[in-house]
């Protein structure tokens, strides 16, 4: 079978490995416009802050490794058109300029996503030097170099999501004056409710970073061709370097006839098949069935990307058992001594989508107080009021020990459509060294059910 893969990052790499591990007889050609593959962009902030000493450590695969498995890898080749009726792709060799067509029996589309630009900036002002984005290895090289540049004294990060906060912390640790800007009134608004973001915001500001929340970026000021200030609708801030982290848009323009969500992500089934015959879509470009929303939603996470690649390749190889029935958007962040994880929907998100939910928020110590050494944990459960089905969970762990991995079984509970009562009877252990007889998950469930006697 002749298979063409478009894009070779996390999803594409896992698809190639799976395809050829299960069936080495395939004729597989993979195209990517970049010069490298498998770069862990989630480690960029760690590299900027000096935790990751060698940037190349953030690669986990190479084109040569994939070629040794039998794939035909064509780097610096941009797929510029797809004809799904003729089953061809049009490719441009970026080194020579040559344009040619290639045919396929099956197409795996893994074109990913790209950073969204800040809208409505006056013409030319967004072209000042030192206004950067954060996505690729090449971006990481620039951001690291500028973190060590003594002439760059002030940094403005636009977007208080995961990437933005991590970069703000990294540049602060490098001794820069940092401003974190977002048009939302809170940080991490997509993932966490105020019970978790308010303490985090206090820790951010107490560190010395300026938080400019509820402010929209409208312009930049420059000097000598380089950016010097960032202008919002309320204030202006010094910025020798601006990093735009306002979100990502799925790269799906090459498949205009595919069924898509409103933001352009391509809707796929549990085997990663699109609405177009013989076209699989994986990675950041897809919208998979979300267990909390009960509809397809784009969840751009490397974890989902890798699993989607394995799923598509397995189905092509005839393995019907491998499937992604649903996702819950499980995520985590560790910044400013806040260890946070969430899955499913937050209370604010649920209400924005008119979901009739109940919530249970609990703060507790992780171990019995008689142990003499314990740390604070917080949990919030979001559930359907009528059925008690779990729809979302958030965990905060404050101390040397991290309890965020509890989110794994709460994510599974959401995917399996379990109720609070189902979860309460999960067979878990109690040991004073690690937890309480009524651990914080069980205590939050009991609180939701009105059984608060564990506090007596």
Residue, then its C-alpha position, 0 to 999 in steps of 0.5 A: x500500500x502506498x501511504x503519504x504522510x503530511x507533517x512529521x512532528x509528534x503525530x506524524x512520527x508516531x504514525x510512521x513508527x506504528x505503520x512500519x512496526x506493524x507492516x514493513x511492506x508499506x511504501x510510505x513517503x513523508x513530507x515536512x517543510x521543516x528541517x527537523x522532526x519530533x521537537x518537544x516545544x513544551x520544553x522551550x521555556x525550560x530551555x530558556x530558563x536554563x533547566x534544559x542545558x542542551x536544546x537538542x535533548x528535546x528531540x526524541x527522533x530523527x529523519x534517519x531513524x525513520x528512514x532506517x525503519x523503511x520510510x521515505x523522508x522528504x524534509x524541506x518539502x512543502x505540500x501545497x495542494x491535495x486533490x482527494x478525488x485524484x488522490x494526489x498531493x502537490x509538493x514543492x521542494x523548498x531547496x530547489x523550487x521544483x514542484x511535483x505531484x505524488x499519488x497515494x492510496x491512503x493519506x495521513x494528514x498531520x499538518x498541525x497548527x500555527x500560532x495565531x497573530x495579534x489582530x488589528x495591529x497598525x501596518x508595519x508595527x508588527x514587523x519590528x525586530x524582536x517580536x517573536x512567536x514560540x513553536x519550533x526549534x528555530x524559535x527556541x534558538x532565538x528565544x534562548x539567545x535573547x534570554x542571554x542578551x544583556x541588551x534585552x532588559x524587558x520582556x512582554x509576553x502576550x497570552x497568559x495560557x500555559x506557554x505564556x506563563x512558563x515563558x514569563x517565569x523563564x525570562x524572570x529567572x534570567x533577570x529580565x523585567x517581565x510583563x504578562x498581558x492577556x485580554x482575559x481577566x484571569x490567567x489560564x482561564x480555559x483550564x482553571x477556575x478562580x480558586x486556582x488562578x487567584x493564588x497563582x496570580x498572587x505568586x506571579x505578582x509577588x515574584x516581581x512580574x507585572x500582570x496586565x490582565x483585562x488588557x488588549x494589545x493594540x500597538x507596538x512602539x519601536x526605535x531603530x527598527x526594534x520593538x521598545x514598547x507594547x501598547x494596550x487599550x489601558x497602558x503601555x509597557x517597556x518591551x525589548x522583546x515581545x513573545x506572542x502566545x495567543x493561541x494556535x490555529x489548525x492548519x487545515x486549509x489544504x482539505x477544504x471539503x473535510x467536515x470541520x468545527x467552527x475553528x477549522x479543526x477537522x472532525x474525525x471518527x474514533x479511528x482518525x478517519x475524516x469525512x473524506x475517503x482514505x484521508x486520516x487526520x491526526x494531531x493538532x489539526x483534528x477535533x476528536x469527540x470530547x467526553x465532557x462536551x459530548x461533541x467534537x472539540x480540538x484539544x491541541x496536546x502532544x499526548x493526544x497527537x501521539x495517540x492519534x498517530x498510533x490510532x490512524x496507523x493501526x487502523x490502516x494496518x487493519x487493527x480495528x481494536x485500537x481507537x480513541x473513543x473520547x478525550x477529556x483534555x487532560x493537562x498540567x502546569x508547574x510554575x511559581x511553586x504551583x503544581x496544577x492539573x485539570x481535565x474535562x471542563x471547568x465550572x466557568x466553561x460549563x456555565x458558558x456552554x449552559x451546562x447545568x452543573x454542580x461543583x465541590x471545592x475542597x482544601x485539605x492536607x494530603x496526609x494525616x496531621x498526626x504525621x507531623x509533616x503534611x502539605x496543602x492540596x486543593x481539588x474541584x469537581x464539576x459534575x452534572x447536577x441531575x446524573x452526578x456524572x463527572x464532567x471536570x476536575x482540577x487539582x492544586x498541589x502546594x509543596x514538595x510532593x505532587x499529587x497532580x497525577x490523581x487527575x489520570x483516574x479522574x480523566x478516565x472517569x470522565x471518559x467512561x461517563x462515571x458518576x461521583x458515586x462510581x468514583x467514590x467506590x474506586x478501590x484505592x489504598x490508605x496509608x498515612x505516609x501518603x494520604x488520609x482515610x478520606x483522601x481529598x478526592x473522596x472527601x470532595x465527592x462526599x462533600x458534594x453528596x452532603x456527607x461532611x461527617x469526615x470533618x468531625 
